[in-house]
Amino acid sequence: MKNKFYQYIQALQDTITDKLEAVDGKATFQEDIWKRPEGGGGRTRVIENGAVFEKGGVNISGVHGKLPDSMQTYFGVEDADFFACGLSLVLHPKNPMVPTVHANWRYFEMYDTNGNIVDQWFGGGQDLTPYYLFEEDAIHFHQTCKTACDKHDPEFYPKYKARCDEYFYNTHRNEGRGLGGLFFDYCKATETMTMKNWYDFVTEVGDSFLEAYAPIVEKRKELPYTDAQRTWQEIRRGRYVEFNLVHDKGTLFGLKTNGRIESILMSLPPHVQWVYDHHPEVGSAEEKLLNVLQNPKSWV
């Protein structure tokens, strides 16, 4: 399973970066192949200063070895080894009318001292973080997620949409990071779902990503914007940074397993502002977005 999924994310990385370069039309991805001293490595691809994407990364990794003590305590195990692989991407467009997007699809195995698999699961999801609310974009993104989920279980979309709203939430701000999408974790074999079934589901969601996001970028990338709207974008990016550094499990896992810092922190945007006690004007488009972030809604 681990080899099959790693081959899948290698191919998916190629598909996604090829499409994003075509959408941008100017910049291309810089590639870094890296090794992890304790075992494994990855392939990082970063795009910067493009016509559309100010900064973005589409990274894959496959790491293995002894599970660090802090993670053994977290999982309640002793003397465990692990293997983890996944694709993680974040794209920060230049135009504030184009939303930031994040996605991740991953697989994890844990072994006993004899090398036997004692636990395994899939996780992942994809979520949209706009700076200005275009409801038709939110509907398109969520409908694409729902269509992928419904092919496997009609209960998946409402369940994983709710988990996404709950997970990508800045509790210290009492607001969502964005408009959500899907979030699922610890997807293990059950009486109704084999690991093969989970593989089919996760890859279905992965394959849906470009369909969910690329049309939105194409529709919004040429829209005009003002300096004030750019300032609002940078203020909202600050909230994105706060979530990633305070709450995000993937960031914490990477830091605790001696992951590659440049790859872990590639999700951070290049230009950000923290304005003291900032509040948008009453009745403005900026306030409209905040109202939705503070009260997640059903889009489909």
C-alpha positions, 0 to 999 in steps of 0.5 A: 500500500505504501509503495502504491500510494507513494507512486500515486502522489508522485504522478499527482504532483506532476499533474498539478504542477504542470497545470498550475504552470499553464494557469500562471503563464509566467513562472515555473516550479523550482524543484529540490530533492532532499534527504532526511538523515533518519530515513527517507526524503522528498521532492519539493516544488516551489513557484514564486513571483508568477503572473498569478501565484505570488508563492506556492508549493506542491511537495511530496515526501516519504519518511521513515525510521524510529518514531520520535519520543514525543510522537510515541507519547502522542500515540501511546506506543513504545519502541515504534517505527513509522513510515509516512508519505504524502502530498501537501500544497499551498498556493498564495495568489497575487490577486486578492480576488483569487483565493488561497488554497491548501490540500494534503493527502497522506498515508501512515504506517506504524510497526512493532519491533519485528517490523509488523504493521500494527497500525495504518491509516489515510488522511487528507483534504482540501480547503479554500481560503478566499479574501473576497467572497464569491459565493459561486466559487464556494459552491463550485469548490464544495460541489466538486468535493461532494461529487468525489465523496458521493462516489464512495459514501453519501455520508462522507461529504457532510461528515468531512465538511463538518470536520474541516470547519471544525479543524481549520478554525482559529479558536483564539480569533473565533473564526474559520481560516477559510470556507472549508472543504474536506478534512479526514484523518485516521481513516482505518480499515473497518467492516465496511471500508478496507484499506483499498477502499480508503485508497480509492476514496483518497485518490478520488479526492486528490484527483478532484483538486484541479477541477475544484480550484483551477476554474476559480483561478481562471475566472478571477485572476484578471479582475482589477483590485486596489491597494486597500484590497491588497492590504486586506489580503495581507491582513487575512494572510496573517490569520493563515500564518497564525493557524499554521504555526499555532494549531496545524498538526501537520506542521507540528508533526514535521517539526517534531520528526526533524522534517525539512524546515523549508518544505514545512514552512513553504506554506507561509505567504511572502507578504503579511500584515498584522494591523493592530485591532483591525476591523473592516467597515460595517457593510463592506465586502470585507465584513461580509467575508468575516461574517461567513468565517465566524458562522460556517454555512452549507454551500451545497 
